[in-house]
Amino acid sequence: MIETTGTATSQPSAHTKPTPVPPTMRAVIQRTYGSADTLSVETVPVPDIGPHQVLVSVRAAGIDRGVWHLMTGLPYLVRLAGFGLTRPKNPTPGLDVAGRVVAVGSAVTRFAVGDEVFGIANGSLAEYALADQTKLAPKPENIGFEEAAVATVSGITALQALTDVGRLAPGHRVLVIGASGGVGSYAVQLAKALGATVTGVAGGTKTELVRLLGADRVIDYRGEHEYLDGGDHYDLIIDTGGRNPLRRLRRALDPGGTLVIVGGEGGNRLTGGIGRQIGAVLWSPLVSQRLTMFISEEHHRWIDRLARHLADGSVVPAIGRRYRLDQASTAIDDLAAGRAQGKSVIVIG
Ligand SMILES: NC(=O)c1ccc[n+]([C@@H]2O[C@H](COP(=O)([O-])OP(=O)(O)OC[C@H]3O[C@@H](n4cnc5c(N)ncnc54)[C@H](OP(=O)(O)O)[C@@H]3O)[C@@H](O)[C@H]2O)c1
């Protein structure tokens, strides 16, 4: 079931009585890179807080493709990027988080105990998670913890893809490939909110979600293989799935248009097929179109901006499925196998 409404559960932090932090917590633990079978739920010490960190009592955690990459250590480039060469540096997976602040480091200025927050943590698949204060924002009061927990990683990526990278202007024709996925489901809604005409590409029954998200037109890539063959042209293409070759994507792009490659699964084990992104950067100066890629910046200025869209209702997180903490491995498997749509959430508190 796709939920399109949030629940108001916020309390002003001033009225919140701090609860003592126990010495231990339940957490998903992973000691080696591998499949979801390598995950187990264990009782471990609550992590020690650093000066710039916030300890969050986790109410819900979101699952995204990044969690799968950090679990498997694939492509190997992930390991070289500093996440641990032979095993994960952080034994608890999970990035997206929403919950209540239960402790703050000595240098934290942005949050106080009792605040309801959302953002990106170091290991959100646990009852307590540490997050850098720069990667959290106050949770909008009109949405619940589950909605907030699935917002940040995908939402700020979509926002950056459309704005700073894609330079979207009102009236632009935007094509979102992978529109039923994590990043895509936010890209469709944000592009509409920013005044674009949006075409969303998804597969089979997932096209229904893309309609619900407000796309002006929906293409089922399983039936309409020729959708990139030049019949329609777009000012901006946001590519999040399917690994279409550059030459096909360029055919559907206006001569002055912009392609933003967010990602796409598959490719080889070493680089994940980052060749498309490298090709885009190399080709771009030689053609009239802008061909770009980027790595999402994880900073609260983006989370704050996303929060404004969540608060005014122009963006509503599309929760596909809910799981318990001990079902985290199933949630990750479902995402990797294409059984998820929108965002999956682990409900903890
Ligand atoms: N650059 C960055 O900073 C950044 C940040 C976040 C994510 N990413 C990357 O961006 C990609 C998308 O992430 P995500 O979290 O949105 O993943 P996701 O939730 O799995 O969404 C990917 C979507 O792509 C669709 N898709 C698969 N094959 C397709 C095809 N042939 N044609 C059109 N659509 C197709 C899938 O739909 P079906 O199930 O219907 O096939 C799915 O909805 C991933 O590779 C991720 O690693 C990059």
Ligand as a Chemical Component Dictionary entry (heavy atoms), coordinates in Angstrom:
data_LIG
# 
_chem_comp.id                   LIG 
_chem_comp.type                 NON-POLYMER 
_chem_comp.pdbx_formal_charge   0 
_chem_comp.three_letter_code    LIG 
# 
loop_
_chem_comp_atom.comp_id 
_chem_comp_atom.atom_id 
_chem_comp_atom.alt_atom_id 
_chem_comp_atom.type_symbol 
_chem_comp_atom.charge 
_chem_comp_atom.model_Cartn_x 
_chem_comp_atom.model_Cartn_y 
_chem_comp_atom.model_Cartn_z 
_chem_comp_atom.pdbx_ordinal 
LIG N1  N1  N 0  24.440 10.499 -7.137  1  
LIG C1  C1  C 0  24.068 10.360 -5.882  2  
LIG O1  O1  O 0  24.518 11.075 -4.992  3  
LIG C2  C2  C 0  23.028 9.309  -5.554  4  
LIG C3  C3  C 0  22.226 9.459  -4.417  5  
LIG C4  C4  C 0  21.228 8.492  -4.178  6  
LIG C5  C5  C 0  21.093 7.405  -5.031  7  
LIG N2  N2  N 1  21.946 7.280  -6.086  8  
LIG C6  C6  C 0  21.817 6.154  -7.024  9  
LIG O2  O2  O 0  20.691 6.431  -7.828  10 
LIG C7  C7  C 0  20.052 5.222  -8.216  11 
LIG C8  C8  C 0  18.584 5.277  -7.816  12 
LIG O3  O3  O 0  18.492 5.250  -6.410  13 
LIG P1  P1  P 0  17.097 4.969  -5.724  14 
LIG O4  O4  O 0  17.314 4.988  -4.269  15 
LIG O5  O5  O -1 16.068 5.860  -6.297  16 
LIG O6  O6  O 0  16.837 3.463  -6.208  17 
LIG P2  P2  P 0  15.445 2.682  -6.345  18 
LIG O7  O7  O 0  14.528 3.104  -5.256  19 
LIG O8  O8  O 0  15.771 1.264  -6.499  20 
LIG O9  O9  O 0  14.844 3.249  -7.712  21 
LIG C9  C9  C 0  15.395 2.922  -8.961  22 
LIG C10 C10 C 0  14.279 2.876  -9.947  23 
LIG O10 O10 O 0  14.790 2.578  -11.262 24 
LIG C11 C11 C 0  13.786 1.871  -11.959 25 
LIG N3  N3  N 0  14.287 1.126  -13.101 26 
LIG C12 C12 C 0  14.974 -0.037 -13.098 27 
LIG N4  N4  N 0  15.209 -0.422 -14.362 28 
LIG C13 C13 C 0  14.675 0.523  -15.169 29 
LIG C14 C14 C 0  14.595 0.697  -16.588 30 
LIG N5  N5  N 0  15.134 -0.196 -17.432 31 
LIG N6  N6  N 0  14.004 1.788  -17.067 32 
LIG C15 C15 C 0  13.477 2.712  -16.241 33 
LIG N7  N7  N 0  13.501 2.593  -14.893 34 
LIG C16 C16 C 0  14.097 1.522  -14.363 35 
LIG C17 C17 C 0  13.196 0.960  -10.904 36 
LIG O11 O11 O 0  11.846 0.673  -11.279 37 
LIG P3  P3  P 0  11.351 -0.838 -11.547 38 
LIG O12 O12 O 0  11.417 -1.543 -10.240 39 
LIG O13 O13 O 0  9.999  -0.641 -12.089 40 
LIG O14 O14 O 0  12.281 -1.470 -12.539 41 
LIG C18 C18 C 0  13.254 1.803  -9.648  42 
LIG O15 O15 O 0  12.025 2.424  -9.391  43 
LIG C19 C19 C 0  20.824 4.098  -7.529  44 
LIG O16 O16 O 0  21.752 3.564  -8.433  45 
LIG C20 C20 C 0  21.534 4.799  -6.396  46 
LIG O17 O17 O 0  22.707 4.134  -6.004  47 
LIG C21 C21 C 0  22.898 8.207  -6.381  48 
# 
loop_
_chem_comp_bond.comp_id 
_chem_comp_bond.atom_id_1 
_chem_comp_bond.atom_id_2 
_chem_comp_bond.value_order 
_chem_comp_bond.pdbx_ordinal 
LIG N1  C1  SING 1  
LIG C1  O1  DOUB 2  
LIG C1  C2  SING 3  
LIG C2  C3  SING 4  
LIG C2  C21 DOUB 5  
LIG C3  C4  DOUB 6  
LIG C4  C5  SING 7  
LIG C5  N2  DOUB 8  
LIG N2  C6  SING 9  
LIG N2  C21 SING 10 
LIG C6  O2  SING 11 
LIG C6  C20 SING 12 
LIG O2  C7  SING 13 
LIG C7  C8  SING 14 
LIG C7  C19 SING 15 
LIG C8  O3  SING 16 
LIG O3  P1  SING 17 
LIG P1  O4  DOUB 18 
LIG P1  O5  SING 19 
LIG P1  O6  SING 20 
LIG O6  P2  SING 21 
LIG P2  O7  DOUB 22 
LIG P2  O8  SING 23 
LIG P2  O9  SING 24 
LIG O9  C9  SING 25 
LIG C9  C10 SING 26 
LIG C10 O10 SING 27 
LIG C10 C18 SING 28 
LIG O10 C11 SING 29 
LIG C11 N3  SING 30 
LIG C11 C17 SING 31 
LIG N3  C12 SING 32 
LIG N3  C16 SING 33 
LIG C12 N4  DOUB 34 
LIG N4  C13 SING 35 
LIG C13 C14 SING 36 
LIG C13 C16 DOUB 37 
LIG C14 N5  SING 38 
LIG C14 N6  DOUB 39 
LIG N6  C15 SING 40 
LIG C15 N7  DOUB 41 
LIG N7  C16 SING 42 
LIG C17 O11 SING 43 
LIG C17 C18 SING 44 
LIG O11 P3  SING 45 
LIG P3  O12 DOUB 46 
LIG P3  O13 SING 47 
LIG P3  O14 SING 48 
LIG C18 O15 SING 49 
LIG C19 O16 SING 50 
LIG C19 C20 SING 51 
LIG C20 O17 SING 52 
# 
